[in-house]
Amino acid sequence: MSRVAIVRGADPPEMTVRALEMVDAVAAIPAEKPVLIKPNYVNTEHPSTGITTDGRVIEGVVKFLRHHGVKEIVIGEGTGFGDTFQAFKVAGVDTVAERWDVRMADLNKDEFIEVRPRDPLAMKRVKIAKTALESTVISVPKLKPHRMASVTLSLKNMMGAMTPKGSMHTSLSKSIVDLVSVIRPSVAVIDGIIAGEGHETGGNPVEMNLVIAGTDPVAVDAVGAAVMSIPPQAVKHLRLAEEHGLGTCSLERIQIVGDPLEKVKRKFKTSLAARLLQI
């Protein structure tokens, strides 16, 4: 069974470290490769809006990696709207990077390499940032629903590492699976400190004080969906990812450790478009 940790508390860095220890995340991180921490900065809004990744969760990931002797760490993102380094600054990532001597990278300005997804569903070719292809990826999204994909968590977060991003939206769910088949995160950490209701850029914050983590990103996203009271099986890209052998989205086959799902879940408001997708 896939193991996913849910940790509720008041100290985001320590909660993150604890969650990663509970799922033995270090076992999924090869010693010989650099690590790319990939947050979600779809825009440059502050994490308190429920839109972008909290820098304190990023700090917890960095602290965990340093504790386990990981030397080469990059915090990298390619924001969809606005300047990536401005997004880092607003979220406090620049301070984290300076404190821990970690490099920051704008993946929008990276070298891109064209790759062919395995058994493609929608995209026969996709251009991926070289930094992502050459690194062990830790995806650190925000806990929030999405108008077209139902949820935007660790799998969809990989869009920040490809170009052009708009090419994903024709067959979004299938394209997400194609993308993840070439850059599957080795570890996923969902920032549920201040989550977001409604949709991905709605700016409707919900205080949850949660961190969700695991080494099966499909399972982590399934638990994240369930925390928002969105049935994982109703999320098309999670079902397709499971069918594609990328992980499990069946809660019956996921071991949840830490805080029980039933004690932390909440009914999130979602957009009409997302509700229609679940019918």
C-alpha positions in Angstrom: 0.0 0.0 0.0 1.1 3.6 -0.6 1.7 5.5 2.6 0.6 9.1 2.9 1.1 11.3 6.0 -1.3 14.0 7.2 0.1 16.3 9.8 -1.8 19.1 11.5 -0.2 21.7 13.6 1.1 25.3 14.1 4.7 25.0 12.9 4.8 24.5 9.1 8.6 23.7 8.8 8.5 21.1 11.6 5.2 19.7 10.3 6.8 19.2 6.9 9.8 17.5 8.3 7.7 15.2 10.4 5.5 14.3 7.5 8.5 13.5 5.3 10.0 11.4 8.1 6.7 9.5 8.6 6.7 8.3 4.9 10.5 7.7 4.8 10.9 10.1 2.0 14.7 10.0 2.0 14.4 6.4 0.5 12.9 7.9 -2.6 15.8 10.4 -3.1 18.9 9.0 -4.9 22.1 10.3 -3.4 23.7 11.0 -6.8 21.2 13.4 -8.3 20.4 17.0 -7.5 16.9 17.7 -6.0 14.5 20.1 -7.6 11.9 21.5 -5.1 9.0 22.5 -7.4 6.4 24.8 -5.7 3.3 26.2 -7.3 3.4 29.9 -8.2 0.8 30.2 -10.9 1.0 33.9 -10.1 2.8 36.2 -7.6 0.0 36.3 -5.0 0.9 35.8 -1.3 0.4 32.3 0.1 -2.1 33.7 2.6 -4.5 34.1 -0.4 -4.7 30.3 -0.7 -3.2 30.4 -4.2 0.6 29.9 -3.9 2.9 27.6 -2.0 3.9 28.8 1.5 7.6 29.4 1.9 7.6 27.9 5.3 6.6 24.5 3.8 9.5 24.9 1.3 11.8 25.6 4.3 10.6 22.3 5.9 11.5 20.4 2.7 15.0 22.0 2.6 15.6 21.4 6.3 14.7 17.7 5.8 17.0 17.3 2.8 19.9 19.0 4.5 19.4 16.8 7.6 19.8 13.8 5.4 22.9 15.1 3.7 21.5 16.4 0.4 23.9 19.0 -0.9 22.6 20.0 -4.3 19.2 21.6 -4.0 17.3 23.9 -6.4 14.0 25.6 -5.8 12.6 26.0 -9.3 9.4 27.2 -10.8 8.1 28.7 -14.1 5.2 30.9 -13.1 2.2 31.2 -15.4 1.5 34.9 -14.7 4.1 37.4 -13.6 7.8 37.1 -12.7 9.0 33.9 -11.1 11.6 35.6 -8.8 8.9 38.1 -7.7 6.8 35.2 -6.7 9.7 33.7 -4.8 10.1 37.0 -3.0 6.5 37.4 -2.1 6.3 33.9 -0.7 9.5 34.3 1.3 11.4 31.7 -0.7 14.3 34.1 -1.3 14.9 34.3 2.4 14.7 30.5 2.7 17.2 30.1 -0.1 19.6 32.5 1.5 19.3 31.0 4.9 20.0 27.4 3.6 22.4 28.3 0.8 20.0 27.0 -1.9 19.9 28.1 -5.5 16.6 29.5 -7.0 15.8 29.0 -10.7 13.2 30.4 -13.1 12.3 27.3 -15.2 10.7 29.5 -17.8 14.2 30.6 -18.7 15.8 27.2 -18.5 17.0 25.1 -21.5 14.1 22.9 -22.7 14.5 19.4 -24.0 11.9 17.7 -26.2 10.9 14.2 -24.9 8.3 11.6 -25.9 5.9 10.5 -23.2 5.5 6.7 -22.6 2.3 5.5 -24.3 0.9 9.0 -24.8 -2.7 9.8 -24.3 -2.7 13.3 -25.8 0.9 14.7 -26.2 3.3 12.8 -28.4 6.1 15.3 -27.6 6.6 17.7 -24.7 9.3 20.2 -23.9 10.6 19.9 -20.4 13.0 22.1 -18.5 16.4 20.5 -18.4 16.7 21.1 -14.6 13.6 19.1 -14.0 14.7 16.2 -16.2 18.1 16.0 -14.6 16.8 16.2 -11.0 14.9 14.2 -8.4 11.7 16.2 -8.2 9.8 17.1 -5.0 6.5 18.7 -6.0 5.1 21.1 -3.4 1.7 22.4 -4.5 -1.1 24.3 -2.7 -4.2 22.5 -1.5 -6.9 23.8 -3.8 -9.5 22.8 -6.4 -9.3 23.6 -10.1 -11.9 24.7 -12.6 -10.9 22.2 -15.4 -8.9 19.5 -13.6 -11.1 19.3 -10.4 -7.9 19.6 -8.3 -4.5 21.1 -8.8 -2.0 19.3 -6.7 1.3 17.5 -7.1 0.7 16.1 -10.6 -0.7 19.2 -12.3 2.0 21.2 -10.6 4.5 19.8 -13.1 3.1 22.2 -15.7 5.5 24.8 -14.4 8.4 22.7 -15.8 7.2 22.6 -19.4 6.5 24.8 -22.3 4.3 26.0 -23.8 1.9 25.7 -20.9 -1.2 26.5 -22.9 -0.7 23.4 -25.0 -1.9 21.3 -22.0 -5.4 22.6 -21.9 -6.9 20.9 -25.0 -7.0 17.5 -23.3 -5.9 18.6 -19.8 -6.4 15.4 -17.8 -4.7 13.2 -20.5 -1.9 15.8 -20.9 -1.2 15.8 -17.2 -0.7 12.1 -17.2 1.6 12.4 -20.3 3.6 15.1 -18.5 4.0 13.1 -15.3 5.0 10.0 -17.2 8.2 11.9 -18.1 8.8 13.9 -14.9 7.0 12.0 -12.1 7.7 13.5 -8.7 9.6 11.2 -6.4 8.1 13.0 -3.4 4.9 15.1 -3.1 4.3 17.6 -0.3 0.9 19.4 -0.3 0.9 22.8 1.5 -2.5 22.8 3.3 -1.6 25.6 5.8 -3.8 28.1 4.1 -5.7 26.3 1.4 -7.8 27.8 -1.3 -11.5 27.3 -2.1 -13.4 27.8 -5.3 -10.8 27.4 -7.9 -7.0 27.7 -8.6 -6.8 31.5 -8.5 -10.0 32.3 -6.6 -8.2 33.9 -3.7 -10.6 32.4 -1.1 -8.4 31.3 1.7 -9.3 28.5 4.1 -7.2 27.9 7.2 -6.5 24.2 7.4 -3.0 24.0 9.1 -2.1 20.8 7.3 0.8 19.2 5.5 0.2 16.1 3.3 3.2 14.1 2.1 4.2 10.8 0.5 6.4 9.1 -2.1 3.4 8.2 -4.4 2.3 11.5 -5.9 -1.0 10.0 -7.2 -1.8 8.7 -3.7 -0.9 12.1 -2.1 -3.1 13.9 -4.6 -5.9 11.4 -3.9 -5.7 12.1 -0.2 -5.5 15.9 -0.9 -8.7 15.6 -2.9 -10.4 13.6 -0.2 -9.4 16.3 2.4 -11.3 18.8 0.3 -14.3 16.2 0.1 -13.6 15.7 -3.6 -13.8 11.9 -4.4 -10.4 10.9 -5.9 -12.1 8.6 -8.4 -14.0 11.7 -9.7 -10.7 13.3 -10.7 -10.1 12.1 -14.2 -6.3 12.6 -14.3 -5.9 10.7 -11.0 -7.9 7.7 -12.5 -5.8 7.9 -15.7 -2.6 8.1 -13.8 -3.5 5.0 -11.8 -4.4 3.2 -15.0 -1.0 4.3 -16.5 0.9 2.7 -13.6 2.0 6.0 -12.0 0.5 5.4 -8.6 -2.7 4.7 -6.8 -5.8 6.9 -6.3 -7.9 4.3 -4.5 -8.2 5.3 -0.8 -8.7 1.6 0.1 -5.1 1.0 -1.0 -3.6 4.0 0.7 -2.3 3.8 4.3 -2.8 7.2 5.9 -0.5 7.9 8.9 -0.6 10.8 11.3 -3.9 12.7 11.6 -7.0 10.7 10.5 -8.6 11.9 7.2 -12.0 12.1 8.8 -10.8 14.5 11.5 -9.2 17.0 9.0 -11.4 16.9 5.9 -13.7 19.8 5.0 -16.3 20.4 2.3 -14.6 22.8 0.0 -16.5 25.1 -2.3 -15.7 24.4 -5.9 -16.5 26.1 -9.2 -19.5 25.1 -11.3 -17.2 23.8 -14.0 -15.4 21.5 -11.5 -18.7 20.2 -10.2 -19.9 19.4 -13.7 -16.7 17.5 -14.4 -17.6 15.2 -11.5 -21.1 14.3 -12.8 
